[in-house]
Amino acid sequence: MLQALRTPTKRTLARCTCLSLPSASSSPARHLSNSAPSRSLFPPKDPSSTAAAASSFSRPAPPALPPHLQREFEALVKRAQTPAAPGVDLAELEEGQEMHPDVVKRPKPEFEGDENPNTGERGGPKREPLVHGDWAYGGKVTDF
């Protein structure tokens, strides 16, 4: 026999009150199978909410920002997309001023064109890499 018990959360549970021990012919599952209502662990989906979710973006996204932070974020994005130095005309700058002063300047080539006039080499380096007995590229020694 089954007796209904009330829990503090007001859910009804079924409890077997049989005094006989289960044997091979009877099982406790047989007592409980017909008495307790069968419930799914997950509630059924609301069809209206699934249709709305399908029409919107279905990929993960960060949580929404509060309105004042969203305005600040949009202002920062807009400012980042504008030119870095508005009002500066690069045509007014002298040769070499458009770059930062700390930029490493490469040495000037020893010749113009594709052919080295001293060696007759075509497509080779514009500066001789072997200077003062050291292999150097861009003014930096590469062999130690």
N, C-alpha and C positions, 0 to 999 in steps of 0.2 A: 504494500500500500504506500502511496506517496502522500506526503504532507507538504503543504506550501509554507515556506519560511519567508519572513519579511526582513530585509536587511536595512541598515541605516540609510542606504541610498534609495530606498523604496523600490528595489527590484525584487521580483518574486523568484525564488529558487525552489527547485524540486528536490526533496530529500526522501530517500527510501526508508520506510519505517518497518520493513519486514524483519521478523525476528529469525527467520531461517537463514542459514548460511548458504551461499551459492554452491550449487553442486554442478556436476557435469551437464545436467539437463537444463538447469536454469542459470542465467547469468544476470549480474546487476545491470548490464546494459539493456537487457530485455525489459526491466522494470522502468527504466528512464526513457526508453525510446519513444513511447507513445504519450507520455505525460507532459513533458516540458515542450513549450512551443519552440520550434526551430527558428533561429535567428542568424542572420549573416553578421559577420564581424564588421563588415563595411556597409554603411548605409547605401541604398540605391542612389545613383546619380540623378540629379535633377536635369531633365532634358533641356530646359531653358538655359541653365548655366553652361552646359557643354556646348550649345550652339554659340553662345556669346564668346566662349573661350576659343572656339575654332575660328571665329572671324577675326579675333585679335591676334597679336603675335604670340606664338606658342613656344618661344625660346626663353631661357632664363634671363632675368634682368636684375639689376641692382634695385634696392628699395627706392621708392620715390623720395625726393628731397622735400623738405618744407618749402613753401613758396618763396620766402626771403632768400634762402640758400640757392634755390633754383635760379632766381633772378641774378644773383651774384655769379653763379657758375656760367650762365649764358653770357654775361658781360665779360667775364674773363676769356671765354672761348672767342668771342667777337674781337676782343682786343688782341688776342694771339694770332688771329687770322689777318690782321691788318699789317701793312709794311712796317718793318722794324724802326725805321727812322723817317717818318713822313716829313716832306719838305726839303729833303737833302737831294740835290741834283748831282749825280755822279759826273756830269760833264764839267761842272765847275771845279772839281778836284784836280790837283796836279797829278802827274805820273807817280804811281806808287802809294798815293794817299788813300786809295780805296780799300787797301788791305790794312790789317792790324799791324802796328809797328813791330810786334814780336814775331811775326811770321818769318820763318827761315827763308832767306832769298837764295835761290839757286845761282850758281856761278854762270856767267855769260858764256855762250858757246864760242869755241875757238874759230869756227868757220860758219858760213851761210850755205844753205843748199843741202843736197843729199850726199855729195861726194867729198871726202876729206882730201884737200889739195896736197897735203904732205905725203899721205900713204896711198891715195887712190882708192881707198876703201869706200864702198857704197853702203848706205844704211847702217853704218856703225855709230858709235857714240860721238856726240858733238864735242866732248872733252876727252882728252886722253886719260884713261883710268889709272895708268901707272905714272904717278907723279912723285918725285923724290924717293923712289924705291918702294912706295906703298901703294896698294890698290885703294883708290878713293873714289867715292861716288857722292856727288852733291856736297863736296867739301868734307866728307866724313870718311875716315880710314876704315876699311872693312877687313884687313888682314892683321892679325896680331901674332 
